Amino acid sequence: VRKTVYRVIRGDYSIVRKYREKYDKVIAIVDTSGSMLKYSLWTIASLAAILPIVKAIVLFSDTVRVFKPPKKSFTQLALRYLEQVFSSGFKGYTNISLALREAGKLASGSDVAIVLTDLEQTVRDTEPWIEVQSLLKRKCKRMIFIVPPEHRDDVAERIKSSGGEVVVVE
């Protein structure tokens, strides 16, 4: 505003605008089941890397917990997440399909879903790649599964054929 006023005073009537880079909003879907215990630090570090662009965090094992970031500060969200993860621990079974359905309720058409999991679904439910197809058709622009080196290759291939992306972290 100040630069625009100075330019108008000097006879230059162009408006000065500062453009920010716009990022897609991300829904982080994080596996906190017992099979992810050995990858717990990797999971927390990965989430911390994308925290500034996170719209919501979905923590799941056999149940689902949703955290939405506060409007002003991401620090509170990070502390609440770390407290929740370490207080409840990495335990329980895995239901990826339930977490994807819950994330679908939060998503809009331009969101990106990032899923941190080992692709081990231990609860009987619909298959994860079926949920990926329905989310990509209706709610999410992209679905990226970030998986550790030890993951289910057959599930990863089915997710890729459904339109999702699978990134293996070394």
C-alpha positions in Angstrom: 0.0 0.0 0.0 2.8 2.4 0.9 4.6 1.9 -2.5 1.3 2.5 -4.3 0.7 5.7 -2.4 4.2 7.0 -3.1 3.8 6.2 -6.8 0.4 8.0 -7.0 2.0 11.1 -5.3 4.8 11.0 -7.9 2.4 10.7 -10.8 2.8 6.9 -11.5 -0.6 5.4 -11.2 0.4 1.7 -11.3 -0.6 -0.5 -8.4 2.2 -2.3 -6.6 1.3 -5.9 -5.7 3.4 -8.5 -4.0 2.6 -12.0 -5.2 3.1 -15.0 -3.0 3.6 -18.5 -4.2 0.4 -20.5 -3.8 0.7 -24.0 -2.6 -1.9 -26.8 -2.8 -3.3 -27.6 0.6 -2.4 -31.0 1.9 -4.3 -33.5 4.0 -1.7 -35.6 5.8 -2.9 -39.1 6.6 -0.5 -40.8 9.1 -0.5 -44.5 10.1 0.1 -44.9 13.8 -0.5 -48.6 14.0 1.9 -51.1 15.7 3.5 -52.0 12.4 4.8 -48.4 12.0 6.5 -48.3 15.4 10.0 -48.8 13.9 9.3 -45.9 11.5 7.9 -43.5 14.1 10.7 -41.0 14.0 10.7 -41.1 10.1 6.9 -40.4 10.2 7.2 -37.5 12.6 10.1 -36.0 10.6 8.2 -36.4 7.3 5.1 -34.7 8.8 7.2 -31.8 10.1 8.6 -31.2 6.6 5.2 -30.5 5.2 3.5 -29.0 8.2 3.3 -25.4 6.9 1.0 -26.4 4.0 -1.1 -29.0 6.0 -4.9 -28.4 6.0 -5.6 -31.3 8.3 -3.9 -34.3 9.9 -5.7 -37.7 10.0 -4.0 -40.1 12.5 -5.2 -43.7 12.1 -4.7 -47.2 13.3 -8.0 -49.1 13.7 -9.6 -45.8 14.7 -9.3 -42.4 13.2 -8.4 -39.0 14.9 -8.5 -35.8 12.9 -6.6 -32.6 13.8 -7.1 -29.3 12.1 -4.4 -26.7 12.3 -5.1 -23.5 14.2 -5.5 -20.3 12.1 -2.5 -18.4 13.6 0.2 -20.8 14.4 1.4 -24.3 13.4 3.5 -24.7 16.5 0.4 -25.6 18.6 -0.5 -28.2 16.0 2.9 -29.7 16.0 3.0 -29.9 19.8 -0.5 -31.4 20.0 0.4 -34.0 17.3 3.6 -35.0 19.0 1.9 -35.2 22.4 -0.9 -37.3 20.9 1.4 -39.7 19.1 3.7 -40.3 22.0 0.9 -40.5 24.6 -1.1 -43.0 22.7 1.9 -44.6 21.0 2.1 -46.6 17.8 -0.3 -49.5 18.5 -3.3 -51.2 17.2 -4.3 -52.6 13.9 -4.4 -50.8 10.5 -7.5 -49.6 8.6 -6.3 -47.5 5.6 -9.7 -47.5 3.9 -11.4 -45.9 7.0 -8.7 -43.2 7.1 -9.1 -42.5 3.4 -12.9 -42.2 3.8 -12.4 -39.8 6.7 -9.9 -37.7 4.6 -12.5 -37.6 1.8 -14.9 -35.8 4.1 -12.2 -33.1 4.7 -11.0 -32.7 1.1 -12.1 -30.3 -1.6 -11.4 -30.7 -5.3 -7.9 -29.1 -5.3 -6.4 -30.8 -2.2 -3.5 -33.2 -2.3 -3.6 -36.2 0.1 -0.2 -37.5 1.4 -0.4 -40.8 3.1 2.5 -42.0 5.4 2.0 -45.8 5.8 3.5 -49.2 5.2 0.4 -50.4 3.3 -0.4 -53.2 5.8 -4.1 -53.2 6.1 -5.0 -55.6 8.9 -8.7 -54.8 9.5 -11.3 -56.3 7.1 -12.7 -53.4 5.1 -12.8 -52.3 1.4 -9.5 -52.5 -0.3 -7.4 -49.2 -0.2 -7.0 -48.9 -3.9 -10.8 -48.8 -4.3 -11.0 -45.9 -1.9 -8.1 -44.2 -3.8 -10.1 -44.4 -7.1 -13.2 -42.9 -5.5 -11.2 -40.1 -3.8 -9.4 -39.2 -7.0 -12.6 -39.0 -9.0 -14.4 -36.8 -6.5 -12.3 -35.1 -3.9 -8.6 -35.0 -4.3 -6.4 -33.7 -7.1 -3.5 -36.1 -6.2 -2.8 -38.9 -3.7 0.7 -39.6 -2.8 1.6 -42.6 -0.7 5.0 -42.3 1.0 6.1 -45.7 2.2 9.2 -47.2 3.9 11.4 -49.7 2.1 9.6 -52.6 3.7 6.0 -52.3 2.4 3.4 -54.4 0.6 4.5 -54.4 -3.1 1.2 -55.9 -4.4 -0.8 -53.1 -2.7 1.6 -50.5 -4.0 1.1 -51.7 -7.6 -2.7 -51.7 -7.2 -2.6 -48.1 -5.9 -0.4 -47.1 -8.8 -2.9 -48.7 -11.3 -5.7 -46.8 -9.5 -4.1 -43.5 -10.2 -2.3 -42.9 -6.9 1.5 -42.3 -6.6 3.8 -44.4 -4.5 7.1 -43.0 -3.3 9.5 -45.4 -1.5 11.8 -43.7 1.0 15.2 -45.3 1.3 
